[in-house]
Amino acid sequence: MSGQASFTLRARNPDVLTCIANLSNDEVFTPPEFANRMLDTLAEAWAANNGGADIWADKTVKFLDPCTKSGVFLREITSRLTRGLEKQIPNLEKRVDHILTKQVFGIGITLITSLLARRSVYCSRHAKGKHSIAKSFANEDGNIWFQRIKHTWDDGRCRYCGAPKAIFDRKEGLENHAYALIHTDNIKTRLAELFGKNMQFDVIIGNPPYQMTGGAGGTSDSSIYHLFVEQALKLDPRFLSMILPSRWLAGGRGMDEFRQSMLGDCHMRELVDYPVANDVFPGVEIKAGICYFLWDAAHKGDCNVTSIRSGDVQGPIARNLGEYDVFVRDARAVSILHKVLHRDEPSINSILTKDTPFGLASNYDDFHDKERSGYVPLNYIRTMKRGVGYVARKNITKNAHLIDTWKVLVPKAYNGGDGLPHQILGKPLIAPSPSVCTQSFLFFHIGSRKAAMSLQSYYTTRFFRFMASLRKITQDALNSTYTWVPMQTWDRTWTDEELFAKYGITPQEQTYIESQVRPMNLDDSGDE
């Protein structure tokens, strides 16, 4: 009776790793259930490469989490190995000790997370503690290493991660977020220092920190998750699996080289994409969602891509990740893209300005509310509301030749949430000649009011915004976002029906476009 009661109570108690709060949006704890999905993907690939062998029944395989936080990956790996090695090492205590001392390794990202990880894996924050389930360690850290290391400052920022010295040059005892894996020129030497010479990891898996506050020496955050991937690959693992923000697939500042490398890597075996981060990390907002990948050194060919949104699963579908310079996340869109690009028409971004078209920042305020001689209308957006002021023509030094053109202004940024169908882009605004705008807008420069009206009608179609959506992965819509939107003639009012007919969009493809893009009502001025 007491045994049954004890079992029932254990079953009702929640997993502590499902209850702890995230440290921040860029240091998010991985839910155990999600970690196990990744381990299932790994196990399937291992079996496919090894004649059906069970990775959890191999006592020689070594695992590394190079950015451990809660220790969930190491804990779940240990649990699986404990079951899988039962026949080979029947004694439970010896089996667990072998796994923890010979197979499972981690690098903590902060002092507190290293203690948490050891508690999750060893059942003690110290590997040699009284309650530790590991019995053979010679030190308190065990195989979950952490020491505070220093940034390497170069002209006010860290040359490894871009962290600004003004923020992260902290006193001893304070976390400075100099992550061990990415703060070295020779990662193999670093790992040999931590875990011993000739240490070769078969599997590297984890959820790295995503960004540094004020990174790259500026005032905005800078992505660092790609640095963990690049360093891990230098360790020559058989498998690498990591959780990343999905924005790297089509955007992200400084991600072009990384994206080109990853999309062109024939060793990418699995990519599982979640456009809405809340489907994986409840209560956490990560623009463009998250994904995880499985890189397999033995794999050469297409990648199995799966997209999951609110339980709706698309895939897996074998795809060539490097077909374009960015990745088209939804395979259903590829046939439409092929039809449009096949016509080889010029891109509309050839008449679209780039960032900060007149050199006036979004917070520019040297303007007047009323019209004056020698001044031109200035369009701006402040706190999500549009306004018009007047700025001296002589103050415009960038693209001054475009002041006296008709324009279709388009907001540089538009969010609108993760729900579908989505508006995709902010509403356009026709600005007559002469006129200028702040950084809040880009604009299409056009020859006349009639042409501007035609272009605006084209912009509001679902077809236009769908083509832009294939390259728009965050709230920003830059010049490159419009690369796949084809140029038209500006002599008519464009409709979706006419565009669908022109490009041979089938009824099924039309239904798909309509499921992704909602109509745009220009009369409703309250919705940016």
C-alpha positions as CSV (number, residue, x, y, z in Angstrom):
1,M,0.0,0.0,0.0
2,S,2.7,2.4,1.0
3,G,4.7,1.5,-2.2
4,Q,1.7,2.3,-4.3
5,A,1.1,5.6,-2.6
6,S,4.7,6.6,-3.1
7,F,4.5,5.8,-6.8
8,T,1.3,7.8,-7.1
9,L,2.9,10.8,-5.4
10,R,6.0,10.7,-7.7
11,A,3.7,10.5,-10.7
12,R,1.9,13.6,-9.6
13,N,5.0,15.7,-8.8
14,P,6.0,17.9,-11.8
15,D,9.5,17.7,-13.3
16,V,11.3,20.6,-11.7
17,L,12.9,21.6,-15.0
18,T,9.4,22.4,-16.3
19,C,8.8,24.8,-13.5
20,I,11.9,27.0,-13.3
21,A,11.7,30.5,-14.8
22,N,13.9,31.5,-17.8
23,L,16.8,33.8,-17.0
24,S,16.0,36.0,-20.0
25,N,14.7,35.8,-23.5
26,D,18.1,35.0,-24.9
27,E,19.0,32.4,-22.2
28,V,15.9,30.2,-22.3
29,F,15.7,26.9,-20.5
30,T,14.8,24.0,-22.8
31,P,11.7,22.1,-21.8
32,P,12.4,18.4,-21.1
33,E,9.8,17.2,-23.6
34,F,11.4,19.3,-26.3
35,A,14.9,18.1,-25.4
36,N,13.6,14.5,-25.8
37,R,12.2,15.3,-29.3
38,M,15.7,16.3,-30.3
39,L,17.2,13.1,-28.7
40,D,14.6,11.0,-30.6
41,T,15.7,12.7,-33.9
42,L,19.4,11.9,-33.0
43,A,18.6,8.3,-32.1
44,E,16.8,7.7,-35.4
45,A,19.7,9.1,-37.4
46,W,22.2,7.0,-35.4
47,A,20.3,3.9,-36.1
48,A,20.0,4.7,-39.8
49,N,23.8,5.1,-40.0
50,N,24.7,2.1,-37.9
51,G,22.5,-0.8,-39.1
52,G,19.7,-0.1,-36.6
53,A,22.0,0.1,-33.6
54,D,20.7,1.8,-30.4
55,I,22.8,4.8,-29.5
56,W,21.7,4.4,-25.9
57,A,23.1,0.9,-25.7
58,D,26.7,2.0,-26.7
59,K,28.9,2.6,-23.7
60,T,31.6,4.3,-25.8
61,V,29.6,7.3,-27.2
62,K,30.6,10.6,-25.7
63,F,28.1,13.5,-25.5
64,L,28.8,17.2,-24.9
65,D,26.4,20.1,-24.1
66,P,28.8,23.1,-24.6
67,C,26.3,25.7,-23.3
68,T,24.4,23.9,-20.6
69,K,21.9,25.8,-18.5
70,S,19.4,23.6,-16.6
71,G,21.3,20.4,-17.5
72,V,18.2,19.0,-19.2
73,F,20.1,17.5,-22.2
74,L,22.7,15.8,-20.0
75,R,20.0,14.5,-17.6
76,E,17.8,13.0,-20.3
77,I,20.9,11.5,-22.1
78,T,21.9,10.0,-18.8
79,S,18.4,8.6,-18.2
80,R,18.4,7.0,-21.7
81,L,21.9,5.5,-21.3
82,T,21.0,4.1,-17.9
83,R,18.2,2.1,-19.5
84,G,20.1,1.2,-22.6
85,L,23.2,-0.1,-20.9
86,E,21.4,-2.3,-18.4
87,K,22.5,-5.6,-20.0
88,Q,26.1,-4.5,-20.5
89,I,26.6,-3.1,-17.0
90,P,24.0,-4.8,-14.8
91,N,25.0,-3.1,-11.6
92,L,23.0,0.2,-11.4
93,E,25.6,2.1,-9.4
94,K,28.5,1.1,-11.6
95,R,26.4,1.8,-14.8
96,V,25.5,5.3,-13.6
97,D,29.0,6.0,-12.6
98,H,30.4,4.9,-15.9
99,I,27.9,7.1,-17.8
100,L,28.6,10.2,-15.7
101,T,32.3,9.9,-15.7
102,K,33.0,8.5,-19.2
103,Q,30.1,9.6,-21.5
104,V,28.3,12.8,-20.4
105,F,30.0,16.2,-20.4
106,G,28.9,19.8,-20.2
107,I,30.2,23.4,-20.1
108,G,28.1,25.8,-17.9
109,I,27.4,29.2,-19.3
110,T,27.3,30.9,-15.8
111,L,28.1,29.9,-12.3
112,I,24.4,29.5,-11.3
113,T,23.6,27.4,-14.4
114,S,26.6,25.1,-13.8
115,L,25.3,24.5,-10.2
116,L,21.8,23.9,-11.5
117,A,23.1,21.5,-14.2
118,R,25.1,19.4,-11.7
119,R,22.1,19.3,-9.5
120,S,20.0,18.0,-12.4
121,V,22.6,15.4,-13.5
122,Y,24.5,14.4,-10.4
123,C,21.6,15.0,-7.9
124,S,24.1,17.3,-6.1
125,R,25.5,20.7,-7.0
126,H,28.9,19.2,-6.3
127,A,30.0,16.1,-8.2
128,K,31.7,14.7,-5.0
129,G,28.9,15.8,-2.7
130,K,27.2,13.5,-0.2
131,H,24.2,12.9,-2.4
132,S,25.9,12.7,-5.7
133,I,25.1,9.6,-7.7
134,A,28.5,9.7,-9.3
135,K,31.2,8.0,-7.2
136,S,34.5,8.3,-9.1
137,F,35.1,12.0,-9.7
138,A,38.3,13.5,-8.3
139,N,36.9,17.1,-8.3
140,E,33.8,19.0,-7.3
141,D,32.9,20.0,-10.9
142,G,32.8,16.5,-12.3
143,N,32.3,16.7,-16.1
144,I,30.2,19.8,-15.9
145,W,32.9,22.5,-16.1
146,F,32.6,26.2,-15.4
147,Q,35.1,28.9,-14.6
148,R,34.8,32.6,-15.1
149,I,37.0,33.6,-18.0
150,K,37.6,37.1,-19.3
151,H,36.7,38.8,-22.5
152,T,39.5,39.9,-24.8
153,W,39.0,43.6,-25.4
154,D,40.0,45.2,-28.6
155,D,39.0,48.9,-29.2
156,G,36.2,48.7,-26.7
157,R,34.7,45.4,-27.5
158,C,35.4,41.7,-27.2
159,R,37.1,40.4,-30.3
160,Y,35.4,37.0,-29.9
161,C,31.7,37.8,-29.1
162,G,31.5,41.6,-29.7
163,A,30.4,42.4,-26.1
164,P,31.0,46.1,-25.3
165,K,33.6,46.7,-22.6
166,A,31.5,49.4,-21.1
167,I,28.8,46.8,-20.2
168,F,30.7,43.6,-19.6
169,D,34.0,44.5,-18.1
170,R,32.8,43.6,-14.6
171,K,34.4,43.0,-11.3
172,E,35.3,39.5,-10.1
173,G,32.3,37.7,-8.7
174,L,29.9,39.2,-11.3
175,E,28.9,37.3,-14.4
176,N,30.5,38.7,-17.5
177,H,29.0,36.2,-20.0
178,A,32.3,35.3,-21.6
179,Y,31.3,31.9,-22.8
180,A,34.1,29.4,-22.8
181,L,33.3,27.7,-26.1
182,I,33.5,30.9,-28.2
183,H,36.3,32.7,-26.4
184,T,39.2,30.9,-27.9
185,D,41.2,30.7,-31.1
186,N,41.7,26.9,-30.8
187,I,38.6,25.1,-29.5
188,K,40.3,21.6,-29.6
189,T,43.0,22.9,-27.3
190,R,40.4,24.5,-25.0
191,L,38.5,21.2,-24.7
192,A,41.6,19.3,-24.0
193,E,42.3,21.7,-21.2
194,L,38.9,21.1,-19.7
195,F,38.4,17.4,-20.2
196,G,41.7,15.9,-21.1
197,K,43.7,15.2,-24.2
198,N,42.4,13.3,-27.1
199,M,38.8,13.9,-26.1
200,Q,36.6,13.3,-29.1
201,F,32.9,13.9,-28.8
202,D,30.5,11.9,-30.9
203,V,27.5,14.1,-30.2
204,I,27.3,17.8,-29.4
205,I,23.9,19.1,-28.5
206,G,22.5,22.2,-26.8
207,N,20.6,25.4,-26.7
208,P,23.1,28.3,-26.9
209,P,22.6,31.9,-25.7
210,Y,21.2,33.8,-28.6
211,Q,22.6,37.4,-28.2
212,M,24.7,39.8,-26.3
213,T,23.2,43.1,-25.1
214,G,24.8,45.9,-26.9
215,G,26.9,43.5,-28.9
216,A,29.4,44.5,-31.6
217,G,30.2,47.6,-29.6
218,G,27.0,49.3,-30.4
219,T,23.8,50.1,-28.5
220,S,21.7,47.2,-29.9
221,D,21.9,43.5,-29.3
222,S,24.1,41.3,-31.4
223,S,23.5,37.6,-32.3
224,I,26.1,35.1,-31.0
225,Y,24.3,31.7,-31.4
226,H,26.0,31.1,-34.7
227,L,29.4,31.3,-33.0
228,F,28.5,28.2,-30.9
229,V,27.6,26.3,-34.0
230,E,30.8,27.3,-35.8
231,Q,33.0,26.3,-32.8
232,A,31.1,23.0,-32.3
233,L,31.7,22.0,-35.9
234,K,35.5,22.6,-35.4
235,L,35.4,19.7,-32.9
236,D,34.5,17.3,-35.7
237,P,31.6,15.6,-34.0
238,R,29.6,12.8,-35.7
239,F,26.4,14.6,-34.9
240,L,25.6,18.2,-33.9
241,S,22.1,19.4,-32.9
242,M,21.3,22.9,-31.6
243,I,18.2,25.1,-31.0
244,L,18.5,28.4,-32.8
245,P,16.3,31.4,-33.4
246,S,14.8,30.8,-36.9
247,R,15.7,34.3,-38.1
248,W,19.0,33.0,-39.4
249,L,17.1,31.2,-42.2
250,A,16.4,34.4,-44.0
251,G,17.6,37.4,-42.0
252,G,19.5,38.5,-39.0
253,R,22.2,41.1,-38.9
254,G,25.6,39.6,-39.8
255,M,24.1,36.3,-40.6
256,D,24.8,36.2,-44.4
257,E,28.0,34.2,-44.2
258,F,26.7,31.8,-41.6
259,R,23.5,31.3,-43.5
260,Q,25.3,30.6,-46.8
261,S,27.5,28.1,-45.0
262,M,24.7,26.3,-43.3
263,L,22.3,26.2,-46.2
264,G,25.0,25.0,-48.5
265,D,26.1,22.2,-46.1
266,C,25.1,18.8,-47.5
267,H,25.5,17.3,-44.0
268,M,22.4,19.0,-42.7
269,R,20.1,16.0,-42.2
270,E,17.1,17.4,-40.3
271,L,15.6,20.9,-39.8
272,V,12.5,21.3,-37.6
273,D,11.1,24.8,-37.7
274,Y,8.6,26.4,-35.3
275,P,7.4,29.7,-36.7
276,V,5.8,30.6,-33.4
277,A,8.3,30.3,-30.5
278,N,5.5,30.0,-28.0
279,D,4.8,26.5,-29.3
280,V,8.1,25.4,-27.8
281,F,8.9,28.0,-25.1
282,P,5.6,29.1,-23.5
283,G,5.5,32.8,-22.6
284,V,8.7,33.6,-24.5
285,E,8.6,35.9,-27.5
286,I,11.3,35.2,-30.1
287,K,10.6,37.0,-33.4
288,A,10.4,34.6,-36.3
289,G,10.2,31.5,-34.0
290,I,12.8,28.9,-33.3
291,C,14.2,25.8,-35.0
292,Y,16.5,22.9,-34.3
293,F,18.7,21.1,-36.7
294,L,20.6,17.8,-36.8
295,W,24.0,17.9,-38.6
296,D,25.3,14.5,-39.6
297,A,28.9,14.1,-40.7
298,A,27.9,10.9,-42.6
299,H,25.0,12.5,-44.4
300,K,25.3,14.0,-47.9
301,G,22.2,15.2,-49.7
302,D,18.9,17.0,-49.1
303,C,17.7,17.9,-45.7
304,N,14.4,16.7,-44.2
305,V,12.5,19.8,-43.3
306,T,9.5,19.8,-40.9
307,S,7.4,22.9,-40.0
308,I,5.2,22.9,-36.9
309,R,2.7,25.6,-36.1
310,S,0.1,25.2,-33.3
311,G,0.2,21.4,-33.8
312,D,-0.1,21.5,-37.6
313,V,2.8,19.5,-39.0
314,Q,4.0,20.0,-42.5
315,G,6.7,17.4,-43.5
316,P,9.2,16.0,-43.3
317,I,9.9,17.0,-46.9
318,A,13.3,16.4,-48.5
319,R,14.6,19.8,-49.6
320,N,17.7,21.4,-51.0
321,L,18.4,24.1,-48.3
322,G,20.8,26.0,-50.6
323,E,18.5,26.5,-53.6
324,Y,18.3,30.2,-52.9
325,D,20.3,32.7,-50.9
326,V,17.7,32.5,-48.1
327,F,15.5,29.6,-47.0
328,V,11.9,29.5,-48.0
329,R,10.4,28.1,-44.8
330,D,7.1,26.7,-46.1
331,A,7.6,24.1,-48.9
332,R,4.1,24.9,-50.2
333,A,5.4,28.3,-51.4
334,V,8.2,26.9,-53.5
335,S,6.1,26.0,-56.6
336,I,4.7,29.6,-56.6
337,L,8.2,31.1,-56.3
338,H,9.4,28.9,-59.2
339,K,6.6,30.2,-61.5
340,V,7.3,33.8,-60.7
341,L,11.1,33.6,-61.0
342,H,10.8,31.6,-64.2
343,R,9.6,34.8,-66.0
344,D,12.9,36.5,-65.2
345,E,11.3,39.9,-64.6
346,P,13.2,42.7,-62.9
347,S,12.7,43.1,-59.2
348,I,10.6,45.9,-57.8
349,N,13.4,46.7,-55.3
350,S,15.3,48.4,-58.2
351,I,13.0,51.4,-57.6
352,L,12.9,51.0,-53.8
353,T,15.3,53.0,-51.6
354,K,17.4,51.4,-48.9
355,D,17.6,52.1,-45.2
356,T,17.4,55.8,-44.1
357,P,16.6,57.0,-47.6
358,F,17.2,60.7,-46.8
359,G,19.7,60.3,-44.0
360,L,17.1,61.3,-41.3
361,A,16.9,58.9,-38.3
362,S,13.6,57.7,-37.0
363,N,13.9,60.1,-34.0
364,Y,14.8,63.1,-36.1
365,D,13.0,66.1,-34.7
366,D,14.5,69.2,-36.3
367,F,11.3,70.0,-38.2
368,H,8.4,72.4,-37.9
369,D,4.7,71.6,-37.7
370,K,3.6,74.2,-40.2
371,E,4.7,74.8,-43.8
372,R,7.5,77.3,-44.4
373,S,9.2,78.7,-47.5
374,G,12.1,76.6,-48.5
375,Y,10.8,73.6,-46.5
376,V,9.4,70.3,-47.8
377,P,6.9,67.9,-46.2
378,L,8.5,65.3,-43.9
379,N,6.7,62.0,-43.3
380,Y,7.5,60.2,-40.0
381,I,6.2,57.5,-37.6
382,R,6.3,58.1,-33.8
383,T,4.9,55.7,-31.3
384,M,3.1,53.8,-34.0
385,K,1.4,57.0,-35.3
386,R,2.1,58.7,-38.6
387,G,2.7,62.4,-38.9
388,V,3.8,65.1,-41.2
389,G,6.2,68.0,-40.5
390,Y,8.3,70.4,-42.6
391,V,12.1,70.3,-42.9
392,A,14.4,72.7,-44.6
393,R,15.3,71.4,-48.1
394,K,18.9,72.3,-47.5
395,N,19.1,69.9,-44.6
396,I,18.6,66.9,-47.0
397,T,22.1,65.8,-48.2
398,K,21.3,62.1,-49.0
399,N,19.3,61.3,-52.1
400,A,18.4,65.0,-52.6
401,H,17.6,64.1,-56.3
402,L,14.6,62.1,-55.1
403,I,12.9,64.9,-53.2
404,D,11.0,66.0,-56.3
405,T,9.6,62.6,-57.2
406,W,6.2,60.9,-56.5
407,K,6.6,58.3,-53.9
408,V,4.9,55.3,-52.4
409,L,6.1,55.3,-48.8
410,V,6.2,51.9,-47.0
411,P,6.9,51.3,-43.3
412,K,10.3,49.8,-42.7
413,A,8.9,47.7,-39.8
414,Y,5.7,45.8,-39.3
415,N,5.0,43.1,-36.7
416,G,1.3,42.4,-36.3
417,G,1.8,39.2,-34.3
418,D,2.3,35.5,-35.2
419,G,-1.3,34.7,-36.2
420,L,-2.4,33.7,-39.7
421,P,-3.4,35.1,-42.1
422,H,-1.1,38.0,-41.7
423,Q,-0.9,41.5,-43.2
424,I,2.9,41.0,-43.7
425,L,3.7,44.6,-44.5
426,G,2.7,48.0,-43.1
427,K,0.2,50.1,-45.1
428,P,1.6,52.3,-48.0
429,L,1.2,56.0,-48.3
430,I,1.4,58.1,-51.5
431,A,3.6,61.2,-51.0
432,P,3.5,63.8,-53.8
433,S,6.5,65.7,-55.1
434,P,8.3,67.3,-53.2
435,S,8.5,65.2,-50.0
436,V,10.9,63.4,-47.8
437,C,10.7,60.9,-44.9
438,T,12.6,59.6,-41.9
439,Q,14.2,56.2,-41.4
440,S,10.7,54.8,-40.4
441,F,10.0,54.5,-44.1
442,L,11.4,53.2,-47.4
443,F,9.8,54.4,-50.6
444,F,9.3,53.5,-54.2
445,H,10.2,56.4,-56.4
446,I,7.8,56.8,-59.3
447,G,7.1,59.2,-62.2
448,S,3.5,60.4,-61.6
449,R,0.5,60.3,-59.4
450,K,-1.2,57.8,-61.7
451,A,1.9,55.5,-61.6
452,A,2.0,55.8,-57.8
453,M,-1.7,54.8,-57.5
454,S,-1.0,51.8,-59.7
455,L,2.0,50.8,-57.6
456,Q,0.0,51.2,-54.4
457,S,-2.7,48.9,-55.8
458,Y,-0.1,46.3,-56.6
459,Y,1.4,46.6,-53.1
460,T,-1.9,46.0,-51.4
461,T,-2.6,42.7,-53.3
462,R,-2.1,39.4,-51.5
463,F,0.2,38.3,-54.3
464,F,2.7,41.2,-53.7
465,R,2.8,40.7,-49.9
466,F,3.0,36.9,-50.2
467,M,6.1,37.3,-52.4
468,A,7.6,39.7,-49.9
469,S,6.8,37.3,-47.0
470,L,9.1,34.6,-48.4
471,R,12.1,36.8,-47.4
472,K,10.6,38.6,-44.5
473,I,11.3,36.7,-41.3
474,T,11.4,39.5,-38.7
475,Q,9.4,42.7,-38.3
476,D,11.8,44.6,-40.6
477,A,11.1,44.9,-44.3
478,L,14.3,46.0,-45.9
479,N,15.1,46.5,-49.6
480,S,16.2,42.9,-49.9
481,T,12.8,41.8,-48.6
482,Y,11.3,42.8,-51.9
483,T,13.8,40.9,-54.1
484,W,11.3,38.3,-55.3
485,V,8.5,40.8,-56.0
486,P,8.5,41.3,-59.8
487,M,8.1,44.7,-61.5
488,Q,4.9,45.5,-63.3
489,T,3.7,48.2,-65.6
490,W,2.1,51.2,-63.8
491,D,-0.8,51.7,-66.1
492,R,-3.7,50.0,-64.3
493,T,-5.2,49.1,-60.9
494,W,-3.7,45.7,-60.1
495,T,-5.8,42.9,-58.6
496,D,-5.0,39.4,-57.3
497,E,-7.2,37.9,-60.0
498,E,-5.1,39.5,-62.7
499,L,-1.8,38.6,-61.1
500,F,-2.9,35.0,-60.4
501,A,-3.8,34.6,-64.1
502,K,-0.5,36.2,-65.2
503,Y,1.7,33.8,-63.2
504,G,-0.4,30.7,-63.6
505,I,-1.3,30.4,-59.9
506,T,-3.6,27.4,-59.5
507,P,-6.7,27.5,-57.4
508,Q,-5.0,25.4,-54.7
509,E,-2.1,27.8,-54.6
510,Q,-4.5,30.7,-54.4
511,T,-6.2,29.2,-51.4
512,Y,-2.8,28.7,-49.8
513,I,-1.8,32.4,-50.4
514,E,-5.1,33.5,-49.0
515,S,-4.5,31.4,-45.9
516,Q,-1.2,33.2,-45.3
517,V,-2.0,36.8,-46.3
518,R,-5.1,38.7,-45.2
519,P,-6.6,41.6,-47.3
520,M,-5.3,45.1,-46.7
521,N,-7.8,47.8,-46.1
522,L,-6.4,51.2,-46.7
523,D,-9.4,52.9,-45.2
524,D,-8.5,51.6,-41.8
525,S,-5.7,54.1,-40.9
526,G,-5.4,52.8,-37.3
527,D,-3.5,49.7,-38.3
528,E,0.1,50.2,-39.2
